[in-house]
Amino acid sequence: MFLREYFYIEPTKEVLREFVENEKENKPNLLVVKLQHADKENGNHRVYPKSHLTKAVDEYVKSFVNSGTAFGELDHREDLVVYLKNASHIIREIFWKGDEVMGKIELLDTPMGNIAKEVFKKGRLGISSRGSGTTQNNENGGPTLVGDDLYFTAWDLVTHPSTDKSYVQTYETKSHVVENLEVVKDNKLESILKDILKK
């Protein structure tokens, strides 16, 4: 009974304390944000057809995210090249949520990344894509359609994103703490059982 209380209660306190300390530091590193929305007019009166957007996102993941070079800058520039001296963040993962393209980003400990962290603590950070591609004007005066040669080079942190509700949010770390807690409990219990069986 004594061993059971020790190995269940103590790891719980340790993991939860680590989570609280991270909260108090108020330094979120992993952030989640909506990068794009398919088949919906954005603030620039453009529509990204889902088939074209899927193709471009897949290419970006393959060329940049998977190679660890998916850097973005603080504020937009017209140049398609990302200058590392201006890098503020890196995209670690991209996934779909219905018709929305979502991303998990990490703010860097660079001059621009630290500015972004401070802005995020005090206000809001938006995100906006940078890339190239042809567009097709709507004859009826509707939104412009983006072509199938769409190519992304970066997503930058901005004040006013063109995609609706593309503002950075704190990544939900609490579920990960629970998962880690369960792993700790299972590993400790398994270790105790093995020691008992050896005797």
N, C-alpha and C positions, 0 to 999 in steps of 0.2 A: 504493500500500500504506500509506503514511504517513497519507494523508487518511482512509482507511478505518478505521485503528486509532483515530484521533483522534475521529471522529464516532460511533463505536460505543461506545468505552470511556468517554469523558468524560460524555456524557449519563447513562449508567448510574450512574456514581458520584454525580452530582448528585441524581438522583431518589431513589436509595436512601438517601442521607444525609438528605434531607428527611424521609423516612419514619421513620428512626431518631430524629431529633430530636423528632418528634411523639410517639414512643413514650416517650422519656425524660421529656417534660413531664408525662406521665400525666394529660392533660386530655382525655378522650374527649368529643367533642361529638355525634357521630352514634352513636346507640344503637339497638339492635333489641330488641323485646319482644313477647311474645304478649299481645294485648289481650283476646281472647275465644276461647271454644271452643264450636262449635255442637254441639247434640244430646248434650251431656254435662253431668251434674249438677256444679254448682260447690259451693264451700264454704258458700254460703247456701241450698243445697238447691233451686236454680233450674236449669231447663233452657231454653236459648235455641234454639228450632227454627231450623234453618239458613235457611229461607225468610224468617222474621221478622228474623233477624240480618242477612241480606244486605241486605234493604230498609233497615234502620236504618243500617247501615254506609255504604251508598251515599248516603243522605241526609246523613250526617255529613261524608263526603268532599266532597260538593257544597256544603254550607252553610259548613263550617269549614276543612277542609284546603285546598281549592282557593282560598279567599279569604285564606289566611294568618292565620286567627284560631283555629286549633285549639289553644288554650292549655289547660294543665292546672295544677293547684295541688299544693303539697306538703301531703299529708294530705287526707282526705275531709271534706266538709261536706255537710249535708243540703240546703242551698240549691242550686238548679239553675244559678244564675248564677255564672260564673267571675269572680272579682275579680282585676283585673290586678296589684294590689299584692301578691297572693299567688302570682302566676304563677311557676312553676319551670321549665317546659318548653313546647315546642310540637311537635305531631306534623307531620312533614313528608310522610309517605307512609303509606298503609295498603294492605296486599295480603293475599291469601289464600294459605295453605299447607295444602292439604287442607281439613280442617274447622276450622282455626285461623285467626283473624284476627290478622295481624301488623302491627306498626307500627314506623316509624323515627322516633325522636324526637331533638330537640336540646335539651340543657340550656342554660338562659339565664344570662346574666351579671347576674342579679338577686339580691337577698338570699336568696330561697328557692331559686333555681337554684344558687347557690353552696353552700348547705347540702346540697342534693341531690348535688352533685358530690363533696363531702367524704364523705357517707354512702356513695356508690357506691365511692369509693376504699378505704374502710375496711370495708365490709360489703356488704349487698344492698339493692336498691331493687325493690319490687314496684309493680304498676300495677293500678288498679281503675276500672271504669266508673262514670259518674254520669249518670243519665237518668231517664226516666219511662216509664210503661206499665202496662197492666193485667196481672194474673196470674190463673191458673186453678189452684185446688188440686186435687190428685190424690185421688180418692175412696178409693183403696186405701192411702193414706198415703205415696205415693211423692213424688218431687220436684215442685215447683210449675212449671207451664209459663208462660213469658212470652208475652204476647199480641202480635198483629201491629201494635199501635199503639206499639211500642217506639220510643223516641226518645232518642238520646244527646246530652248537652251537653258532656261532658268525660271524659277519662281522667286520674285523679290518681295521683300517686306515694304509695305507702303502704308500711307495714312488712309487713303480712300480706294479700296479695291473695286474693280469693275464688276466682278462676280458677286452676286448677292450673298450676304452673310459670310463672306470669306475672311473672318477674323479669327486670330489665333486663340485657342482655348488651352487651359491646363490639361495635361494628359492625366487620365484617371489611373493613379498609381495604387489606390487602395486595394483593388482586386489583386494586384501583384503581391502585395504584402500578405494577403490571405493565402495566396497560392504558396508563397515562400514559407509561411507558417505551417501549412499542412505538410510540406516537404520536410521541414525540420522535425515535426512531431513523428512522421512516419520513419524517418531515418533513425531517430533516437530510439524509438520503440523497437525497430528491427534490430538495432545494435544490442539492446538489452536482452531481447529474446535469444539472439545468437550466443551471447555470453552465458546465459542460463543453460542453454542446451549443451554447451561445451562441458559444463561441470558434471 
